[in-house]
Amino acid sequence: MGRQSGASVKDRAAPGQTEPARRGELLGLPLSCVGQDALIDWLLAPSPRPRVAAYLNAHTVNMALGMRRRGGTSPWHHCDMLYADGMPVVWAARRRGLPVPERVSAADFFPRFCWAAAARGRTVALVGSTEEAVRRCAVSLETNIPGLKMVHVSGGYHQAGTPERQAVVRGLQESRPDVTLLGMGSPRQEEFALELQESGAGGTIWCVGALFDYFDPKGRSRAPLWMREAGLEWIWRLALEPRRLAGRYLLGNLLFLLRLSRLI
């Protein structure tokens, strides 16, 4: 994919799809300038083919570019919709002239997405986290959102090519959800999303990371609202899991800034 000015790249909408008003490039990745409402509309819009939506933050950008530089294939470069989940991505995109309206974090509007799915008669599948956690999440949502139709729920701790993975694919092929949410961590969820897209299973596939754990009644707690609004949720997560996340947030954010410095 050749580099172009972020302000000059335009969307090309396929028949039957709802596309954001504007799209540009950030470090060679196609970034859609959408807010929460536009993303919900895109996810729930009928589509003649399976589509994949994934988030971009400093960590996933670094992963995508690292995979490319090592001569591999980056699943993010093949997604239909990439949106700004991290504040560093929002700030960098705006600096390049892209009108990204806000940080779009699934955890901020997941219940609203579910209410909209129920109102529009769209069916949903959840795949990710542990079997127990994702099922608790599904039960909680169905209890609190009348009319929400969960047609498939399964855990996400399985590898490509295993019987467990094949069983999930068959389950999605049989249940035929309109939207499938994958919460398996990156890049595993993005790679699986493209596998599902190739198989024709899953409808519109949305990669959501640790989302189900936040809506599991026994799951994780989120940062206070003021920290989320200030773009500081990463500090909260780092304080809770310093060993696991220190490299991602401290070294990863620095690497992201160094990569941006070549363009800004």
N, C-alpha and C positions, 0 to 999 in steps of 0.2 A: 504493500500500500504506500503510495507516494505521499510525501508531506505536502500539505496545503495550508494556507492561512486559515486559522480557526473561524474567521468571520466570513469566509467565502464558500464553505462547504454547505450544500443544501441537501435536504432529505429527498429521497425518491420513494414515494409510497407505493406499495404493491396493492393490487385490487383487494378490497375487503379489509384492509388494515387501517388502523388509526395510528398516525405517526405524529411525533412532536413537531412543533412549528420550525425548529431549527436544530441543526446538528453541526458539530465541528470536530476537530482533532485535537487531542492532547497527548503529546509524546507518541504520536502515531496511532493512538487508539481512538475509535469513533465515539464521541461523547454526545449524548442527546441532552438538550437543554430543557428538562422537564421538572415540574414540581410534583408534589404528592398526588394531586387530583388528576393531572395529566397521565401520570404513570398508572393510576388505578383504572382510568378509562382505557388505556392501551392494553393493560393486562386482561380486562374483561371484554374487550371488543371481539366479536366473532372473527375468526381467521380461517382462510381456506387451507392453511398449512401450519404445522407446528412451528412455534417461535420460541426464542430464548431471550430472557432478560437477566442481566447480572449487574452488580454494583461495582463501582470503582472507588477505591480509597488508596492511600499511599501504598499499603501492603499489596493489594491486588495489582496495582500498576507495576510495582517492582517485580512481582512474580511474572507478569505477562512479558515485560521487557527482558527479564532474565532468561526466560524460556526461549524467546526469540534469539537472543544473543548467543545462546548455547547451541543454536541450530535446530531447536525443537519447534513444535507447533504450540502456539498460544491459543487456548480455547476462547479467550476474550475477544480476539480478533475476528471470530466467527459468529459472535452473538448478534442478534437483531436489535437489541436495545442495551446500551450501557448508560448508567446514570450515576450522578455524583453522590456517593454515600459519605465520603469523608470531607471535612472542612478544608484540608489542604488541597483537595481536588477542586472544590468550589472556588477557593481563592485563586488558584492557578488558572482555572478556566476563565474567570472574570478578568484576570490580568491580561489574558490573550484576546479579550473582546467577546467572549462567549457569554450570552445572557442566561447563565444558570440561575434560576430564581431562588433556590434554597438547597440546603442539604436534604437529601431524600434517604432517610433511614427507615427501613421496613418496620422496625419496632415502634416507631412513632405513630404509624397509621394502620397497623395490621388489623385492629378491630374495625376500623372504618372500611378497609378493603373487604372484610368479611360481611359487613352489613350491606355493602354495595353488591357483593356477589349474591347474597340472599335475595335482595330486592330485584335483581335482574335475572334470577333463576339460573345462575351459573353454578356448576358443580366444581368442587375443589378436592384435591388430593394433597396429603402431607407425607413427605418422605424425608426422614432425617433424625438426628439425635439418637437416643436410645429408644427401644421399643416402648418402654414404660413412660418415658418423658413425653414422647410425641403423642401417645394415646391419652395421657392426662391433658395435654394441651388441646387435643381435638374434643374431648368430652367437655372441657371448660368452655370452649368456643360454642359448641352446639347447644349447651345449656343456656348460655347467655345471649345467643343470637338466633331467635326463632326463624325457621326457614332456611338456615344454612345447611347445605347438602354436602357432607363429606363422603365421598364415594370410595376413597382408598386412604388408609393410614398405615404406615409401616416405618420401622427404624431404618437408620442410614448407615449402620456399621457393617458394610459389606464391600468387597472389592470387585473390580471388573472381572468378568468371566467366571465368577463363582455361582453355585446354585442359588444362593441367596439373592444375588443381583438379578439372575434370570427370573426368579420368582417375582421380584418387584416389577420387572418389565412386563411380565405376563399379567400381573394384577392391574397394571395401568392400561394395558391393551384391552383387557376385559371390561374395566370400569369406565373407561373413556372420559376422564375428567376434562372440564373446560380449561382449568388451570391447575398445574402441579407445582407445588412449592418444594424445593430441594434445600434442606438445611444440613449440609454435610461437610462444610469447610472447603476452602479453596486449596488447590485447583480441582479437587475431586468432584465437587458439585457441578462445576462448569463443564468438566469433561463428561460427566454422566448426562448432563443436560443435552449436550450435542449427540451423545449416543441415543438418547430417547428421541430426539428430533429426527435422527436418521431412521429410527425404527418406526416412526409415525405414532409413537405413544406419548401420552401426557398432555396433549393440547398445547397451550401456552405454558412454557416452563420458566419458573421464576426462582433464581438462586437467592437464598435468604440467610445463609450463614447460621448463626446461633439463635435465630429468631424463636424457635419452638421452646428453647430453654427459658426464655424470658416470659413466655405465656403458659408455661407449666406451673401450676400452683405450688409445686415444691422446687421450682427452679431458681434461676439467678435473679438478683435484683439489679435494677438499672441505676445509673447516676442520677442525682437530683436534676430537676428540670433546668435550673439555671446553668448547670455545667453543660448539659446537652445543647442548650441554646447558644452558649458561648463557644461551642466547638471543643469542649474540654472533656468529653466523655472518655477519651482514651486515657486520661490521667486516672480516672476512677477505676477503669478496667486494669490498668497497670498496677495500681495499688492492691487490687484484689488478687492478681496473678502475676507477681513480678518476675518469677523465674521463666514462665512460659512466654510472657509478652514483652520483656525488656528488649530483646533483639528486634522484634517487630516494630515497636514504637520508637525506641531511641535510635538505633542504627538505621532502621527502615525509613523513618521520617527524614533523617539526614541524607540517606541515599536518594530519596525522592527529590529533595531540594537540590542536590547536586545535579541530578538529571535535568531538572527544570532550568537550572542556571545556564544551560547550553542554548535555551530557546528564548528566555526572557531578557 
